[in-house]
Amino acid sequence: MQIFRYKAKKGPESIVEGRIEAETREEAVDKISRMGYTPVHIEEYTPVMKSSAAKFTGRIKSRDITIFSRQLSILIKSGVPILNAINIISEQSESVHFKKILRNIHDDIKQGRAFSTALSNYPGVFSKFYIAMVRTGEDSGSLQEILLRIADYRRQQEEILSKIRTALAYPVLMAIVGLGTVVFMLAYVMPRLMQIFISLEQALPLPTRILISLSTRLRQYWFWIVLIILAVVFVFRQQAKTESLKIAISKFKLHMPLFGEFIFKADLARFNRSLELLIKSGMPILRAIDVSVPILKNEVIKRQLLQSYKDLEQGGSFGSSLKKSRIFPAFMTNLIIVGEESGRLDEALAEVSRAYERDIDEAIKVMTSLIEPLMILVIGLLVGFIVVAMLLPIFQINIMAR
């Protein structure tokens, strides 16, 4: 968003001057005309002011931003000026880093910047979607309603993430405990038993020989094993930034058994919900799609949506373009087509997002019921193999003694 300085006629003789925010010069002219003025001169203006946002390295919790959005909406709705409202919230905030950000935003607004412009100084805290929603609220004069919608949207997304974390907490704990148990037995228990097995001077069972070999290699090469794992992780993270690997990883995620459909529906639900909120707030569909797509994490879905964006830009139908790509479900594309034709696209998007959000809840329950016993089975088999491998030579001794 740029700032333009303008001169305009107000009536036959009166000339007014001011500044206005707009994406382009044409948009600035349109805004000035809607104010009842006749533009005479418009030029781009770069304000000379000190920004307090230059350096920020702290981490902000998602919940802090959600609470801030809701509290600011309530205070503005109650008639509190935005500067006072931000000041009140910053004093109540428990996060030192977020308190500092709010104070800097307060100072920027006080210097004459728009609220959305002040937020854009912190792209790591306030997303492009968040800033676009706020800017739409400022332009339409319904900032308090937009902030409330943002808070509800963020709360809903946080609830989904919380359910996923809860569902995965027990399996992850089981995996850590199981892996720790296996390493402990191979590194500490097995070496002590090896002396006894070797002293027998007899052929050991195959499971025992496998276990001894694993134990020996783990103790001898543990440093290199750890180093190789760290190197692989580092190289993978560096390569993951390349476009080709991003697409390959995205395709792999979508084709994963059990998780693939869940990831796909989660991204579709997020996209439809964000697009619905932006369109309902009065944003043009092209701009709304442009803001909504970066929210997604899967590169395959993002590419298909960007292609549909280009088709829409050239005068096509968004829903028809999605249907033509064949990656999106017929349920979603058909509802969007009907929504476009009826002029109720936001309602169609809301219905799609609700349906997928229900599917996500069901998928989380299914994953929880399947993953827990699966983890118990895998860990049980590993530990069971180790125990059997250690006990077989002892049984062999007993048989020989008889």
Secondary structure, DSSP 8 states (H G I E B T S, - for coil): -EEEEEEEEETTTEEEEEEEEESSHHHHHHHHHHTT-EEEEEEE-------S-S-------HHHHHHHHHHHHHHHHTT--HHHHHHHHHHH-S-HHHHHHHHHHHHHHHTT--HHHHHTT-TTTS-HHHHHHHHHHHHHT-HHHHHHHHHHHHHHHHHHHHHHHHHHHHHHHHHHHHHHHHHHIIIIIHHHHHHHHHHT-S---HHHHHHHHHHHHHHHHHHHHHHHHHHHHHHHHHHTTSHHHHHHHHHHHHTSTTTHHHHHHHHHHHHHHHHHHHHHTT--HHHHHHHHGGG---HHHHHHHHHHHHHHHTT--HHHHHHHHS-S-HHHHHHHHHHHHHT-HHHHHHHHHHHHHHHHHHHHHHHHHHHHHHHHHHHHHHHHHHHHHHHHHHHHHHHHH-
